[in-house]
Amino acid sequence: MAPLNFLVHVGEPELVQPEKPTPKELKYLSNIDEQSGLRNHIPFVHFYSPILALGAQVQDPITMIKRSLAKVLVFYFPVACRLRNADQGKLVVDCCGEGVIFRGAIADPPFPQWDKLLVDDIWGNNLITDSPLLRMQVTRLACGGFILAYTFNHCICDAYGAYQFIKVVSEFCKDPNRRAPSTLPSWERETLRPRSPPIISYPIMTLKNKITGKCATFDAVASCLWRARTRTLINPKSNARLMFPIDTRFRYKSSLPNGYYGTAVVFPCAITKAAKLVKEPLYYFAKLISEVRRALDFIELNGPRGFYSEEVFVVSDMSRLRGVYGGPARAGTGMVPGMMTSIIGHKNEGESLERLHKEVRKEIASITPAKTISAL
């Protein structure tokens, strides 16, 4: 079968700065922003059809989005700044107004490789400090639609914050004369500062032995997958860890203001011996985390940590994502999945994945209808 050809004519990347002067100052990040596992750039790719993209008035999406971006950066001016290294491994935001990277492109489908959609590495895409926090490319398609692809520095925002930013860009695209976003952005990272001094009355990352009653669908499915993966990969004498992101905006009665776009995701971790995990029921998983502020204190005392190792199983709940204009038209593989986990290739991956598949099916088969109904 002949390979598909995808021709992309890309323009020169340029710096887009706020349309008006913005404050010159230093801003501090929260401990959640600075988690080592989040010190990276997160990519997003949005596809827009000709009708949804351009509406009744046919406009060049490249020009339209670039113009709107400059307006939005007046309100989200920290996005146009740079991260700098500070004392004790901390990061600060240098509000210098240098701008974000923007590039236009014209393409003729079929579907391209991802590297054709994102701004390449010439601006130091792998650097966290002293480099642009947002890199955006708008690719106009021959059919009249376009692809909006960008990478955000995760220390500045999480997926929800990025969605909020792009939604505001879409508002200015629809109405170039509007004076402000429908929801004003809020920085206020001090809201998520730890207590002084940090207090941890008991270990945060604990696993309850018994929980009675019902549990959420996510909890039941995650427990099943966790145990199957542990049987497949983990030595019974080793620890098994389950991590899952929790957005504090929705899970707790948070004091975060409306419009907050910083990272509000924490990663609680359930830890138990692998041998115990494969024997015990996992319905106690539902009430793992009791208090978000203790997580902030833990990060303050122990420093930001990464969370990628063989013993760690990371699962995300993607059920909140919705396709809306100005947001993701699709997310994940195909339609929006309810849950997502990354499977990373390694030696003997075919054999290991086959074993994992068998263990998952075994777990599902072992659940009686009564247990399933109670769990879900």
C-alpha positions in Angstrom: 0.0 0.0 0.0 1.4 3.3 -1.0 2.1 5.8 1.8 -0.3 8.8 2.2 1.2 12.1 1.2 0.3 15.1 3.3 1.6 18.5 2.0 2.0 21.2 4.5 3.2 24.7 3.7 4.1 26.3 7.0 4.9 30.0 7.6 7.6 31.4 9.8 7.0 31.2 13.6 6.6 34.6 15.2 6.1 36.1 18.6 2.6 37.3 19.4 2.5 39.8 22.3 -0.4 41.3 24.2 -2.2 44.0 22.2 -1.7 46.4 25.1 1.0 47.0 27.7 0.8 44.5 30.7 2.2 44.6 34.2 5.9 43.9 34.7 6.3 41.8 37.8 7.1 38.4 39.3 4.4 35.9 40.0 4.7 32.9 42.2 3.3 29.4 41.4 1.5 27.1 43.8 3.0 23.8 44.9 0.5 22.0 42.7 1.8 24.0 39.7 5.3 22.9 40.5 4.9 19.2 40.8 7.8 17.6 38.9 5.5 15.2 37.0 3.9 18.3 35.5 7.0 20.2 34.4 6.4 19.6 30.8 4.5 20.9 27.8 1.0 19.4 27.1 -0.2 19.2 23.5 -3.7 19.8 22.3 -5.1 19.3 18.8 -8.6 20.5 17.8 -10.3 19.9 14.5 -13.0 22.2 13.1 -15.2 21.5 10.1 -15.9 24.3 7.5 -19.4 25.0 8.8 -18.5 25.1 12.5 -15.2 26.8 11.9 -16.2 29.7 9.8 -20.0 30.1 10.0 -21.8 32.5 7.7 -18.8 34.8 7.2 -15.8 33.2 5.5 -12.7 34.5 7.2 -9.1 33.3 7.3 -8.8 31.3 10.5 -5.0 32.1 10.8 -5.5 35.8 10.7 -8.6 35.7 12.9 -7.1 33.5 15.7 -3.8 35.5 15.7 -5.7 38.8 16.1 -7.8 37.3 18.9 -4.8 35.8 20.6 -3.2 39.2 21.0 -6.4 40.5 22.6 -6.8 37.6 25.0 -3.1 37.9 26.2 -4.0 41.3 27.6 -6.2 39.5 30.2 -4.1 36.3 30.4 -0.8 38.2 30.4 1.2 35.6 32.5 0.8 33.2 29.5 3.0 35.6 27.5 5.7 35.5 30.1 8.6 33.2 30.9 9.4 30.8 33.8 12.6 31.4 35.7 14.5 29.3 38.2 14.3 30.5 41.8 15.8 29.4 45.1 15.3 25.8 46.5 14.2 24.4 43.1 11.2 26.7 42.9 9.9 28.4 39.7 8.7 32.0 39.3 6.8 33.7 36.4 8.7 36.6 35.0 6.0 38.9 33.5 8.1 40.3 30.8 5.5 40.2 28.0 7.8 38.6 25.5 4.9 36.8 23.9 3.8 33.4 22.7 4.8 31.5 19.5 2.3 31.5 16.6 2.6 29.9 13.2 0.2 29.6 10.3 0.1 26.7 7.9 -1.8 25.5 4.8 -2.4 21.8 4.2 -4.1 19.5 1.8 -5.5 16.4 3.6 -5.5 13.4 4.1 -4.7 13.3 7.8 -1.2 14.3 8.7 1.4 13.1 11.2 1.2 15.0 14.5 4.5 16.6 14.0 3.1 18.5 11.0 0.5 20.2 13.2 2.6 21.4 16.1 5.2 24.1 16.2 8.6 22.3 16.1 11.4 22.3 18.5 13.4 25.3 17.2 12.1 27.5 20.0 13.2 25.0 22.7 10.0 23.0 23.1 11.7 20.8 25.6 12.8 23.6 27.9 10.6 24.5 30.8 12.3 27.8 31.8 13.3 30.8 29.7 11.1 29.7 26.8 7.6 30.5 25.5 4.8 29.0 27.6 2.4 28.6 24.7 3.1 27.6 21.1 0.3 27.6 18.7 -0.2 26.6 15.0 -3.3 27.1 12.9 -3.4 24.8 9.9 -5.9 25.8 7.2 -7.3 22.9 5.2 -8.2 22.8 1.6 -11.8 21.8 2.6 -12.3 25.0 4.4 -11.9 23.7 7.9 -8.8 24.1 10.1 -6.8 22.5 12.8 -5.8 24.4 15.9 -2.8 22.7 17.6 -0.8 24.1 20.6 1.3 23.2 23.5 0.9 24.7 27.0 3.5 24.7 29.7 1.8 22.6 32.4 3.1 24.8 35.2 0.9 27.6 34.0 -2.3 25.7 33.5 -3.9 22.3 33.4 -6.2 20.9 30.7 -9.2 22.7 32.2 -7.3 26.0 32.3 -6.2 25.5 28.7 -9.8 24.9 27.7 -10.8 28.1 29.4 -8.1 30.0 27.6 -9.1 28.6 24.1 -12.7 29.3 24.9 -11.9 33.0 25.5 -10.0 33.1 22.2 -13.1 31.7 20.4 -15.2 34.5 22.1 -12.9 37.1 20.5 -13.0 35.3 17.2 -16.8 35.5 17.2 -16.9 39.1 18.3 -13.7 41.0 17.5 -15.2 44.2 19.1 -15.8 42.7 22.5 -14.0 44.4 25.4 -13.5 41.5 27.9 -14.0 37.8 28.3 -17.3 36.5 29.5 -15.4 35.1 32.6 -12.4 37.2 33.7 -9.3 35.0 34.4 -8.0 34.7 37.9 -4.4 34.1 38.9 -4.6 33.8 42.8 -2.2 31.0 43.2 -1.8 32.0 46.8 -5.2 30.3 47.4 -3.4 27.0 47.1 -0.5 27.8 49.4 0.2 25.2 52.1 -0.4 26.1 55.7 2.4 27.8 57.6 4.0 25.7 59.0 2.9 22.7 56.9 0.9 20.2 59.0 0.3 16.5 58.2 -1.6 14.8 61.0 -1.4 11.4 59.2 0.1 10.1 56.0 -1.8 11.4 53.0 -1.3 8.6 50.6 -2.9 5.8 52.6 -5.2 2.9 51.6 -8.3 2.2 53.6 -8.7 -1.5 54.3 -12.5 -1.5 54.4 -15.2 0.7 52.9 -18.8 -0.4 52.9 -21.6 0.7 50.7 -21.6 1.8 47.1 -18.6 3.2 45.1 -18.4 5.2 41.9 -18.1 3.6 38.5 -14.5 5.0 38.1 -13.5 3.4 41.4 -14.8 0.0 40.5 -13.2 0.0 37.0 -9.9 1.4 38.3 -9.7 -1.3 41.0 -10.3 -4.0 38.5 -7.6 -2.7 36.1 -5.2 -2.1 38.9 -5.4 -5.6 40.3 -5.1 -7.1 36.8 -2.0 -5.0 36.0 -0.4 -5.9 39.3 -0.9 -9.6 38.7 0.7 -9.1 35.3 3.7 -7.0 36.1 4.5 -6.5 39.8 6.5 -8.8 42.0 4.2 -9.9 44.9 6.8 -8.7 47.4 6.9 -5.1 45.9 4.6 -2.2 46.5 1.8 -1.5 44.0 0.7 2.1 43.6 -2.4 3.6 42.0 -2.4 7.3 41.1 -5.3 9.2 39.6 -5.7 12.9 39.0 -8.4 14.7 40.9 -9.4 18.2 39.8 -10.0 20.2 43.0 -12.3 22.6 41.2 -15.1 20.0 41.2 -14.3 17.4 43.9 -14.1 19.7 46.9 -15.7 22.9 48.2 -12.7 24.8 47.0 -12.1 28.5 47.5 -10.7 28.8 44.0 -12.3 31.8 42.3 -14.3 31.5 39.1 -11.9 32.0 36.2 -8.9 30.3 37.9 -6.8 28.7 35.2 -3.8 27.4 37.1 -3.1 23.8 37.7 -5.7 22.5 40.2 -5.0 18.8 39.8 -3.5 16.7 42.5 -2.4 13.1 42.3 -3.4 11.0 45.3 -1.7 7.7 45.5 -2.9 4.4 47.0 -0.1 2.1 48.1 -0.3 -1.5 49.2 1.7 -4.7 48.9 1.1 -6.4 45.5 0.5 -9.7 47.3 -2.3 -8.2 49.4 -3.8 -6.4 46.4 -4.4 -9.5 44.4 -6.2 -11.2 47.3 -8.3 -8.4 48.9 -11.4 -6.8 47.5 -10.9 -3.2 46.4 -14.2 -1.5 47.2 -12.5 0.6 49.9 -10.8 2.5 47.1 -13.7 5.0 46.9 -12.7 7.1 49.9 -9.0 7.3 49.5 -8.4 11.1 49.7 -9.8 13.0 52.7 -8.4 16.5 52.4 -6.7 18.4 49.6 -4.8 20.8 51.8 -2.9 18.0 53.3 -1.7 17.2 49.8 -0.4 20.7 49.5 1.4 20.3 52.8 3.0 17.0 51.7 4.4 18.6 48.6 5.8 21.5 50.6 7.6 19.2 53.0 8.8 16.6 50.5 9.2 18.6 47.4 7.7 18.0 44.0 8.1 14.4 42.8 7.7 12.5 39.6 5.4 9.5 39.4 6.5 7.3 36.5 7.8 3.9 37.4 6.8 0.3 36.9 5.1 0.1 40.2 2.8 3.1 39.5 -0.5 2.7 37.6 -2.0 6.0 36.5 -5.6 6.3 35.5 -7.5 9.4 34.4 -11.3 10.0 34.3 -12.0 11.7 31.0 -15.8 11.7 31.3 -16.1 15.5 31.9 -14.7 16.4 28.5 -17.4 17.6 26.1 -17.2 18.7 22.5 -18.2 22.4 22.2 -17.3 25.3 19.9 -14.0 26.8 21.1 -13.1 23.5 22.9 -12.2 20.0 21.9 -14.3 18.6 19.1 -13.0 15.2 20.0 -10.8 13.9 22.8 -8.8 10.8 23.2 -9.3 8.0 20.6 -12.5 8.5 18.6 -15.3 9.6 20.9 -14.5 10.8 24.4 -13.6 7.8 26.5 -14.7 7.5 30.1 -11.3 6.5 31.4 -7.7 6.6 30.0 -4.4 5.1 30.9 -1.1 5.1 29.1 0.5 1.8 28.0 4.2 2.3 27.4 6.1 -0.2 25.2 8.9 -2.2 26.8 10.7 -5.6 26.3 8.4 -8.5 25.7 5.5 -6.1 25.3 3.4 -8.5 23.2 3.5 -11.2 25.9 2.9 -8.8 28.8 -0.1 -7.1 27.0 -1.6 -10.5 26.3 -1.2 -11.4 30.0 -2.8 -8.1 31.0 -5.7 -8.8 28.6 -6.3 -12.2 30.2 -6.1 -10.8 33.7 -8.6 -8.0 33.0 -11.1 -10.6 31.5 -10.5 -12.8 34.6 -11.3 -9.9 36.9 -14.5 -9.0 35.0 -15.6 -12.7 35.0 -15.0 -12.9 38.7 -17.5 -10.1 39.5 -20.9 -11.4 40.2 -24.0 -9.4 39.0 -24.8 -8.4 42.6 -21.4 -7.0 43.2 -21.4 -5.3 39.8 -24.7 -3.5 40.5 -23.5 -2.5 44.0 -20.3 -1.2 42.7 -21.7 0.8 39.8 
